[in-house]
Amino acid sequence: MPLLEKFSIAKQLRSSLVDAGKDPTTVVFDVVNSATEGVVDGRTTILAGTNNYLGMTFDPDCISAGITALNTLGTGTTGSRMANGSYAAHGKLGAELADFYGCPNALVFSTGYTANLGVLTALLGPDDAVLLDSDAHASLYDGCRMSGADIFRFKHNDLTSLERRLERLGERARRCLIVVEGMYSVLGDCAPLAEIVALKERFGASLLVDEAHSLGVFGETGRGVAEADGVSDKVDFIVGTFSKSLGAMGGFCVSRHEILDLFRYVSRPFMFTASPSPVVMATTHEALRQLRARPELKDTLWSNARRLYSGLQELGLELGPELSPVVAVRCKDKESALSSWNKLLHAGVYVNMMLPPATPGGGSFLRCSISAAHTPEQIDIIISKFKDL
Ligand SMILES: Cc1ncc(COP(=O)(O)O)c(C=O)c1O
């Protein structure tokens, strides 16, 4: 059937993954013992690729908040807020996020992915332009594409490239949205936000920062890279997710512009999908409370990140350009990434395999994400397993 012919590429990809050992898309954690340990194929395995930066998935208070919500509000909302109405918890979490970021309001989405689709399609239309960092996450690309705006990519974290594109836009720069991430998800490097803000102000453009990987990780109070760089009040829109440092599922947008509240009437990925479940609202709310109340979690996370980064560096491995809780090891090529990933899994260490084309510069990486919940002993085991490679 001609319609199905295109799947021959996916079939080839699957074969190449299976031939190398285990297909990463079929890895199953039969048991999850804690935020940092699971069981794969009967083997106790250190989880070193979960984005569980603060270890919230097994926090006792988050779990008990989730159980209470389950018992009192049920398993799901069974529809969108527009059609089925909101639960008090939706508003409460939105208010908490707005307060945390010092913004007039916040909008809660069902996932981080739909937050990006929802915000970008509401903000941008065919008359607008968007300047997108070339390493931006797929959800940012997809949202820009769905919006119908003219998309211009600039070189990753390259201020000259961004400036040139702004210059070329001329008057149109004032209808332009610059889209970047705080900390980038594959290599763990950060956007130079202070300089990007200076450029956007010079040209009268607007700026959206996706802090999916930076919430709870950067900034004095954990608000992200914009806070760390002292430009929180200059960023127009901040999007993020509940699925990483908050250990749940869902996404959000906060903005200093009151207009964000109107997105509820125009953002299709907000309007036409079921709202987050009571359990998700409750555990996220509790995780956010803890993120604010326990700054020591962030300190432990960074000390763990330093231990892993310097340990792998001492082995002579090529790592991402900056120390951060995302530690990416560059592999020679796709084949060596596949083989090393399988060996690590076999040795009881689960990391993420990142292959082209969804990678910066088309490289192949073994990506570790470290957690405040990892013990120094677990980190030393991860390092020793890399050494065995
Ligand atoms: C930068 C970035 N934005 C958005 C998302 C989507 O978040 P979620 O998985 O919560 O839908 C991700 C997920 O990996 C991400 O890395």
The ligand as an SDF file (V2000), in Angstrom:
LIG
                    3D

 16 16  0  0  0  0  0  0  0  0999 V2000
   12.8400   21.7920   26.4060 C   0  0  0  0  0  0  0  0  0  0  0  0
   11.6120   20.9530   26.5350 C   0  0  0  0  0  0  0  0  0  0  0  0
   10.4220   21.5450   26.3930 N   0  0  0  0  0  0  0  0  0  0  0  0
    9.2750   20.8280   26.5060 C   0  0  0  0  0  0  0  0  0  0  0  0
    9.2930   19.4850   26.7520 C   0  0  0  0  0  0  0  0  0  0  0  0
    8.0000   18.7240   26.8280 C   0  0  0  0  0  0  0  0  0  0  0  0
    7.6860   18.4490   28.1480 O   0  0  0  0  0  0  0  0  0  0  0  0
    6.7340   17.2340   28.5690 P   0  0  0  0  0  0  0  0  0  0  0  0
    7.5220   15.9830   28.4170 O   0  0  0  0  0  0  0  0  0  0  0  0
    6.3970   17.5450   29.9690 O   0  0  0  0  0  0  0  0  0  0  0  0
    5.5580   17.2470   27.6620 O   0  0  0  0  0  0  0  0  0  0  0  0
   10.5180   18.8360   26.9140 C   0  0  0  0  0  0  0  0  0  0  0  0
   10.5430   17.3830   27.1920 C   0  0  0  0  0  0  0  0  0  0  0  0
   11.5080   16.7030   27.1690 O   0  0  0  0  0  0  0  0  0  0  0  0
   11.7100   19.5900   26.7960 C   0  0  0  0  0  0  0  0  0  0  0  0
   12.9110   19.0010   26.9320 O   0  0  0  0  0  0  0  0  0  0  0  0
  1  2  1  0
  2  3  1  0
  2 15  2  0
  3  4  2  0
  4  5  1  0
  5  6  1  0
  5 12  2  0
  6  7  1  0
  7  8  1  0
  8  9  2  0
  8 10  1  0
  8 11  1  0
 12 13  1  0
 12 15  1  0
 13 14  2  0
 15 16  1  0
M  END
$$$$
